Structure formats: structure tokens, C-alpha cells
């Protein structure tokens, strides 16, 4: 399991907020959706599950990776 921070770069409707801090089981892979969980937006929920559309490209960047999906771009920082 990886501790991560996912941030919007372009569009990014999947995360609903500018940044999500949480965990993922697998790092982004081209051809699959990226999935992670974090603290819920609704405090009555047990977890916040985030799923992007299909990953088109993963580009290493300084201390992070850039994830390009069908409609959005995200920055993923792996702690």
C-alpha cells in the first residue's frame, strides 16, 4: 500500500476537491483506471473511494508522476 496525494492539474472531476490525501494499492498503469481511498467528504461515511477514467499516459516528474486520463490530468505524489 502506498501513501499518496492526488491533485488536479486539468479538469479532474473524479476527485471533486483540488487535492485528495490517502492510500492506493497499486500505482497508475496505462490502460486501467487509477483507484485510491482517502478520508470521506461526508463525515458519516466510512471511506472516500476515488476512481479516475482510463489512464492514457504516466509521466515521471520531480518527486511525483503526472497521470493523463481520457479527460483529465492529475499529479500524484507518492510518500
DSSP file (Angstrom, degrees, kcal/mol; ACC not computed):
  #  RESIDUE AA STRUCTURE BP1 BP2  ACC     N-H-->O    O-->H-N    N-H-->O    O-->H-N    TCO  KAPPA ALPHA  PHI   PSI    X-CA   Y-CA   Z-CA
    1    1 A X              0   0    0      0, 0.0     2,-0.4     0, 0.0    24,-0.2   0.000 360.0 360.0 360.0 140.1    0.0    0.0    0.0
    2    2 A X  E     -A   24   0A   0     22,-3.0    22,-2.0    24,-0.0     2,-0.5  -0.909 360.0-134.5-115.0 137.1    1.2    3.5   -0.9
    3    3 A X  E     +A   23   0A   0     -2,-0.4    76,-3.0    20,-0.2     2,-0.3  -0.808  42.1 171.0 -85.6 127.4    0.6    6.8    0.8
    4    4 A X  E     -AB  22  78A   0     18,-2.6    18,-2.7    -2,-0.5     2,-0.4  -0.911  36.2-147.2-139.2 160.4   -0.3    9.3   -1.9
    5    5 A X  E     -AB  21  77A   0     72,-2.0    72,-2.7    -2,-0.3     2,-0.5  -0.992  18.6-162.3-126.8 122.9   -1.6   12.8   -2.6
    6    6 A X  E     -AB  20  76A   0     14,-3.1    14,-2.7    -2,-0.4     2,-0.4  -0.918  11.6-177.9-108.4 127.0   -3.6   13.3   -5.8
    7    7 A X  E     -AB  19  75A   0     68,-2.5    68,-2.4    -2,-0.5     2,-0.2  -0.945  28.0-112.9-126.6 145.7   -4.0   16.8   -7.1
    8    8 A X  E     + B   0  74A   0     10,-2.2    66,-0.2    -2,-0.4     3,-0.1  -0.537  33.6 166.1 -72.1 137.9   -5.9   18.2  -10.1
    9    9 A X  E    S+     0   0A   0     64,-2.7     2,-0.3     1,-0.4    65,-0.2   0.632  76.6   5.5-112.4 -44.9   -3.9   19.7  -12.9
   10   10 A X  E    S- B   0  73A   0     63,-2.0    63,-2.3     0, 0.0     2,-0.5  -0.979 126.4 -32.9-145.4 128.6   -6.6   19.9  -15.6
   11   11 A X        +     0   0    0     -2,-0.3    61,-0.2    61,-0.2    -3,-0.1  -0.505  64.7 172.3  60.5-110.4  -10.3   19.1  -15.2
   12   12 A X    >>  +     0   0    0     -2,-0.5     3,-1.2    59,-0.1     4,-0.6   0.880   9.7 161.3  81.7  39.5  -10.2   16.4  -12.6
   13   13 A X  G >4  +     0   0    0      1,-0.2     3,-0.6     2,-0.2    -2,-0.1   0.746  63.6  76.4 -63.1 -22.4  -13.9   15.9  -11.8
   14   14 A X  G 34 S+     0   0    0      1,-0.2    37,-0.3     2,-0.1    -1,-0.2   0.796  98.6  41.4 -62.2 -29.1  -13.2   12.5  -10.3
   15   15 A X  G <4 S-     0   0    0     -3,-1.2     2,-1.5     2,-0.1    -1,-0.2   0.606  85.7-155.7 -99.0  -9.7  -11.7   13.9   -7.1
   16   16 A X  S << S+     0   0    0     -3,-0.6     2,-0.3    -4,-0.6    -3,-0.1   0.143  72.5  63.1  62.3 -23.3  -14.3   16.7   -6.5
   17   17 A X  S    S-     0   0    0     -2,-1.5    -2,-0.1    -5,-0.1    -9,-0.1  -0.761  96.6-107.5-120.2 170.6  -11.8   18.7   -4.4
   18   18 A X  S    S+     0   0    0     -2,-0.3   -10,-2.2     1,-0.2     2,-0.3   0.843 100.9  18.5 -68.2 -32.1   -8.5   20.2   -5.5
   19   19 A X  E     -A    7   0A   0    -12,-0.2     2,-0.4    -4,-0.1   -12,-0.2  -0.994  59.5-164.2-142.6 144.1   -6.4   17.6   -3.6
   20   20 A X  E     -A    6   0A   0    -14,-2.7   -14,-3.1    -2,-0.3     2,-0.5  -0.997   8.0-162.2-129.5 128.6   -7.1   14.1   -2.0
   21   21 A X  E     +A    5   0A   0     -2,-0.4    18,-0.8   -16,-0.2     2,-0.2  -0.936  43.1  90.1-110.8 126.8   -4.7   12.6    0.5
   22   22 A X  E     -AC   4  38A   0    -18,-2.7   -18,-2.6    -2,-0.5     2,-0.3  -0.773  65.0 -61.5-173.9-141.3   -4.9    8.9    1.1
   23   23 A X  E     -AC   3  37A   0     14,-2.8    14,-2.7   -20,-0.2     2,-0.3  -0.948  26.8-165.4-138.1 153.9   -3.7    5.5    0.0
   24   24 A X  E     -A    2   0A   0    -22,-2.0   -22,-3.0    -2,-0.3    12,-0.1  -0.984  18.6-147.3-137.4 151.5   -3.6    3.3   -3.1
   25   25 A X  S    S+     0   0    0     -2,-0.3     2,-0.3    10,-0.3    -1,-0.1   0.856  87.9  24.3 -83.0 -38.2   -2.9   -0.4   -3.5
   26   26 A X  S    S-     0   0    0      9,-0.4     9,-0.3   -24,-0.1    -1,-0.2  -0.955  80.6-119.4-129.2 148.0   -1.4   -0.1   -7.0
   27   27 A X        -     0   0    0     -2,-0.3     8,-0.0     1,-0.2    -2,-0.0  -0.370  55.7 -68.9 -77.0 163.5    0.3    2.8   -8.7
   28   28 A X        -     0   0    0     -2,-0.1     2,-0.4     6,-0.1    -1,-0.2  -0.239  51.8-168.8 -60.9 140.0   -1.2    4.1  -12.0
   29   29 A X    >   -     0   0    0      3,-0.2     3,-1.8    -3,-0.1    26,-0.4  -0.996  28.3-109.2-130.9 133.0   -1.0    1.8  -15.0
   30   30 A X  T 3  S+     0   0    0     -2,-0.4    26,-0.2     1,-0.2     3,-0.1  -0.388 105.5  27.5 -60.7 134.1   -1.7    2.8  -18.6
   31   31 A X  T 3  S+     0   0    0     24,-2.8     2,-0.3     1,-0.3    -1,-0.2   0.327 110.4  79.6  95.6  -6.2   -5.0    1.1  -19.8
   32   32 A X  S <  S-     0   0    0     -3,-1.8    23,-2.3    23,-0.2    -1,-0.3  -0.896  83.5-104.1-127.9 159.2   -6.5    0.9  -16.3
   33   33 A X  E     - D   0  54A   0     -2,-0.3     2,-0.5    21,-0.2    21,-0.2  -0.556  34.6-122.8 -76.1 146.6   -8.3    3.3  -14.0
   34   34 A X  E     -     0   0A   0     19,-0.6    18,-2.4    -2,-0.2     2,-0.4  -0.805  32.3-168.7 -90.6 133.0   -6.3    4.7  -11.1
   35   35 A X  E     + D   0  51A   0     -2,-0.5    -9,-0.4    -9,-0.3   -10,-0.3  -0.962  15.1 154.5-126.4 140.6   -8.0    4.0   -7.7
   36   36 A X  E     - D   0  50A   0     14,-2.2    14,-3.2    -2,-0.4     2,-0.3  -0.967  26.1-138.6-151.8 164.8   -7.3    5.3   -4.3
   37   37 A X  E     +CD  23  49A   0    -14,-2.7   -14,-2.8    -2,-0.3     2,-0.2  -0.958  25.4 158.5-129.4 153.2   -9.1    5.9   -1.0
   38   38 A X  E     -CD  22  48A   0     10,-2.2    10,-2.4    -2,-0.3   -16,-0.2  -0.820  51.6 -44.8-151.2-173.2   -9.0    8.8    1.5
   39   39 A X  S    S-     0   0    0    -18,-0.8     8,-0.1    -2,-0.2   -18,-0.1  -0.403  70.4-106.6 -62.0 140.3  -10.9   10.5    4.3
   40   40 A X        -     0   0    0      5,-0.2     8,-0.1     6,-0.2    -1,-0.1  -0.337   8.5-139.8 -71.3 151.9  -14.5   10.9    3.3
   41   41 A X  S    S+     0   0    0      1,-0.1     2,-0.7     6,-0.1    -1,-0.1   0.849  99.4  58.4 -73.0 -36.5  -16.0   14.2    2.3
   42   42 A X  S >  S-     0   0    0      1,-0.1     3,-2.3     5,-0.1    -1,-0.1  -0.865  81.6-149.4 -94.9 115.2  -19.1   13.2    4.3
   43   43 A X  T 3  S+     0   0    0     -2,-0.7    -1,-0.1     1,-0.3    -3,-0.1   0.639  94.7  63.8 -64.4 -13.6  -18.1   12.5    7.9
   44   44 A X  T 3  S+     0   0    0     -3,-0.0    -1,-0.3     2,-0.0     2,-0.1   0.593  89.8  84.9 -83.6 -10.9  -20.9    9.9    8.2
   45   45 A X  S <  S-     0   0    0     -3,-2.3    -5,-0.2     1,-0.1     3,-0.1  -0.481  75.6-138.1 -86.4 161.3  -19.2    7.8    5.5
   46   46 A X  S    S-     0   0    0      1,-0.3     2,-0.3    -2,-0.1    -6,-0.2   0.791  77.7  -0.6 -90.6 -29.6  -16.5    5.3    6.3
   47   47 A X        -     0   0    0     -8,-0.1     2,-0.6    -5,-0.1    -1,-0.3  -0.991  58.6-128.1-156.8 156.3  -14.2    6.0    3.3
   48   48 A X  E     -D   38   0A   0    -10,-2.4   -10,-2.2    -2,-0.3     2,-0.5  -0.961  26.1-161.7-109.3 116.9  -13.9    8.1    0.2
   49   49 A X  E     -D   37   0A   0     -2,-0.6     2,-0.5   -12,-0.2   -12,-0.2  -0.888   4.6-166.2-104.7 125.7  -13.1    6.0   -2.9
   50   50 A X  E     +D   36   0A   0    -14,-3.2   -14,-2.2    -2,-0.5     2,-0.4  -0.941   8.7 177.3-115.7 130.4  -11.7    7.8   -5.9
   51   51 A X  E     -D   35   0A   0     -2,-0.5   -16,-0.2   -37,-0.3     2,-0.1  -0.992  11.9-156.7-132.7 124.8  -11.6    6.3   -9.4
   52   52 A X  E     -     0   0A   0    -18,-2.4     3,-0.1    -2,-0.4     2,-0.0  -0.394  30.3 -96.0 -87.5 171.8  -10.3    8.1  -12.5
   53   53 A X  E    S-     0   0A   0      1,-0.2   -19,-0.6   -20,-0.1    -1,-0.2  -0.225  73.5 -48.0 -73.8 179.7  -11.1    7.3  -16.1
   54   54 A X  E     -D   33   0A   0    -21,-0.2    16,-0.7     1,-0.1     2,-0.3  -0.245  63.2-118.0 -57.5 129.4   -8.7    5.1  -18.0
   55   55 A X  E     +E   69   0A   0    -23,-2.3   -24,-2.8   -26,-0.4    14,-0.3  -0.541  32.2 178.5 -71.3 126.9   -5.1    6.2  -17.7
   56   56 A X  E     +     0   0A   0     12,-3.5     2,-0.3     1,-0.3    13,-0.2   0.738  65.9   6.3 -98.0 -31.3   -3.7    7.2  -21.1
   57   57 A X  E     -E   68   0A   0     11,-1.8    11,-3.0   -28,-0.1     2,-0.4  -0.983  52.6-159.6-157.5 140.0   -0.2    8.2  -20.0
   58   58 A X  E     -E   67   0A   0     -2,-0.3     2,-0.5     9,-0.2     9,-0.2  -0.991  16.9-175.9-123.9 121.1    2.0    8.2  -16.9
   59   59 A X  E     -E   66   0A   0      7,-2.6     7,-3.2    -2,-0.4     2,-0.1  -0.966  23.8-128.4-122.1 119.5    5.0   10.7  -16.9
   60   60 A X  E     +E   65   0A   0     -2,-0.5     2,-0.3     5,-0.2     5,-0.3  -0.411  34.3 176.9 -63.1 140.1    7.5   10.8  -14.1
   61   61 A X  E >   -E   64   0A   0      3,-3.3     3,-1.7    -2,-0.1     2,-0.4  -0.811  47.4 -55.8-134.3 174.2    8.0   14.4  -12.8
   62   62 A X  T 3  S-     0   0    0      1,-0.3     3,-0.1    -2,-0.3    -2,-0.0  -0.395 121.4 -20.6 -58.6 111.7   10.1   15.9  -10.0
   63   63 A X  T 3  S+     0   0    0     -2,-0.4    15,-0.4     1,-0.2    -1,-0.3   0.628 136.6  47.8  62.0  17.7    9.0   14.0   -6.8
   64   64 A X  E <  S-E   61   0A   0     -3,-1.7    -3,-3.3    13,-0.2     2,-0.4  -0.937  76.6-114.5-162.0-179.6    5.7   12.9   -8.5
   65   65 A X  E     -EF  60  76A   0     11,-2.1    11,-3.1    -2,-0.3     2,-0.5  -0.980  20.6-133.3-129.0 148.0    4.1   11.4  -11.6
   66   66 A X  E     -EF  59  75A   0     -7,-3.2    -7,-2.6    -2,-0.4     2,-0.6  -0.882  19.6-158.6 -99.0 127.1    1.7   13.1  -14.0
   67   67 A X  E     -EF  58  74A   0      7,-2.8     7,-2.7    -2,-0.5     2,-0.5  -0.933   3.9-165.6-109.8 120.6   -1.3   10.9  -14.8
   68   68 A X  E     +EF  57  73A   0    -11,-3.0   -12,-3.5    -2,-0.6   -11,-1.8  -0.928  12.6 177.9-106.2 125.2   -3.2   11.7  -18.0
   69   69 A X  E     -E   55   0A   0      3,-3.1   -14,-0.2    -2,-0.5   -15,-0.1  -0.405  50.3 -78.0-109.6-170.2   -6.6   10.2  -18.3
   70   70 A X  S    S+     0   0    0    -16,-0.7   -15,-0.1     1,-0.2     3,-0.0   0.873 125.5   4.9 -59.0 -38.2   -9.3   10.4  -21.1
   71   71 A X  S    S+     0   0    0    -61,-0.0     2,-0.3     1,-0.0    -1,-0.2   0.452 124.4  47.3-127.2  -3.7  -10.5   13.9  -19.9
   72   72 A X        -     0   0    0    -61,-0.2    -3,-3.1   -60,-0.1     2,-0.4  -0.881  55.8-141.7-141.3 166.2   -8.2   15.0  -17.0
   73   73 A X  E     -BF  10  68A   0    -63,-2.3   -64,-2.7    -2,-0.3   -63,-2.0  -1.000  23.3-178.1-131.8 135.2   -4.6   15.4  -15.8
   74   74 A X  E     -BF   8  67A   0     -7,-2.7    -7,-2.8    -2,-0.4     2,-0.5  -0.898  23.2-136.8-129.4 156.9   -3.5   14.7  -12.2
   75   75 A X  E     -BF   7  66A   0    -68,-2.4   -68,-2.5    -2,-0.3     2,-0.6  -0.977  20.2-162.8-111.7 127.6   -0.3   15.0  -10.2
   76   76 A X  E     -BF   6  65A   0    -11,-3.1   -11,-2.1    -2,-0.5     2,-0.6  -0.951   2.3-164.5-115.6 117.9    0.3   12.0   -7.9
   77   77 A X  E     -B    5   0A   0    -72,-2.7   -72,-2.0    -2,-0.6     2,-0.6  -0.892   8.7-153.9-100.4 124.8    2.9   12.4   -5.1
   78   78 A X  E      B    4   0A   0     -2,-0.6   -74,-0.2   -15,-0.4    -2,-0.0  -0.885 360.0 360.0-101.8 123.0    4.0    9.1   -3.6
   79   79 A X              0   0    0    -76,-3.0   -75,-0.1    -2,-0.6    -1,-0.1   0.433 360.0 360.0 -92.6 360.0    5.2    9.5    0.0
